[in-house]
Amino acid sequence: MAEDIRHSPIGKTTYALRSQTIERVFADAKEKHAMRYTLYRGLNSVASWVRLKYAAMNLKKLALWKSKAQLFFWLFTKRTRFSV
């Protein structure tokens, strides 16, 4: 059933978007957040380090979204003194 969905037109369209969404996160982690190598040894240590990194990335993304939303709200809801 999964193979049928993957080969359907909507499955092909969805898979084409994968490089823009899922794989982009891993590329950003490698390039921007020093996740090319690890300083830790052992599965538990590395897994904890990775969770912390991704939590920080998600918090950063949330903060950027909220700041853009607040700026948008401020720009389009405030009236200027010169409006007619």
C-alpha positions as CSV (number, residue, x, y, z in Angstrom):
1,M,0.0,0.0,0.0
2,A,2.9,2.4,0.8
3,E,4.5,1.6,-2.5
4,D,1.3,2.4,-4.3
5,I,1.0,5.8,-2.6
6,R,4.7,6.6,-3.2
7,H,4.3,5.9,-7.0
8,S,1.0,7.9,-7.3
9,P,1.1,11.5,-8.6
10,I,0.5,13.0,-5.1
11,G,3.2,10.7,-3.6
12,K,5.7,11.9,-6.2
13,T,4.8,15.5,-5.5
14,T,5.1,15.0,-1.8
15,Y,8.5,13.2,-2.1
16,A,9.8,16.0,-4.3
17,L,9.2,18.5,-1.4
18,R,11.3,16.3,1.0
19,S,14.5,18.0,0.1
20,Q,13.0,21.4,1.0
21,T,11.6,20.3,4.4
22,I,13.1,17.3,6.1
23,E,16.6,17.1,4.6
24,R,17.0,20.9,5.0
25,V,16.8,20.5,8.8
26,F,19.6,18.0,8.8
27,A,21.8,20.1,6.5
28,D,21.3,23.1,8.7
29,A,22.2,21.1,11.8
30,K,25.4,20.0,10.1
31,E,26.4,23.4,8.8
32,K,25.1,25.9,11.3
33,H,25.0,24.0,14.6
34,A,28.3,22.1,14.7
35,M,26.7,18.6,14.2
36,R,29.2,17.3,11.7
37,Y,31.1,15.6,14.5
38,T,30.4,14.8,18.1
39,L,32.7,15.2,21.2
40,Y,30.8,12.5,23.1
41,R,31.2,8.7,23.1
42,G,28.4,6.3,23.7
43,L,24.9,6.1,22.4
44,N,23.2,7.7,25.4
45,S,25.6,10.7,25.5
46,V,25.3,11.4,21.8
47,A,21.6,10.9,21.8
48,S,21.3,13.4,24.7
49,W,23.5,15.9,22.9
50,V,21.5,15.6,19.7
51,R,18.2,16.1,21.6
52,L,19.6,19.2,23.2
53,K,20.8,20.6,19.9
54,Y,17.4,20.0,18.1
55,A,15.6,21.5,21.1
56,A,17.7,24.6,20.8
57,M,17.1,24.7,17.0
58,N,13.3,24.5,17.6
59,L,13.4,27.2,20.3
60,K,15.4,29.4,17.9
61,K,12.8,28.8,15.1
62,L,9.9,29.5,17.5
63,A,11.5,32.8,18.7
64,L,12.1,33.9,15.1
65,W,8.5,33.1,14.1
66,K,7.1,34.9,17.1
67,S,9.2,38.0,16.5
68,K,8.1,38.2,12.9
69,A,4.5,37.8,14.0
70,Q,4.8,40.6,16.5
71,L,6.5,42.8,14.0
72,F,3.7,42.1,11.5
73,F,1.1,42.8,14.1
74,W,2.8,46.1,15.2
75,L,3.2,47.3,11.6
76,F,-0.3,46.6,10.5
77,T,-2.4,47.5,13.5
78,K,-0.8,50.7,14.7
79,R,-2.2,53.9,13.3
80,T,0.1,56.8,12.6
81,R,-0.6,60.4,13.5
82,F,-0.7,61.3,9.9
83,S,-3.4,58.9,8.7
84,V,-6.6,60.5,7.4
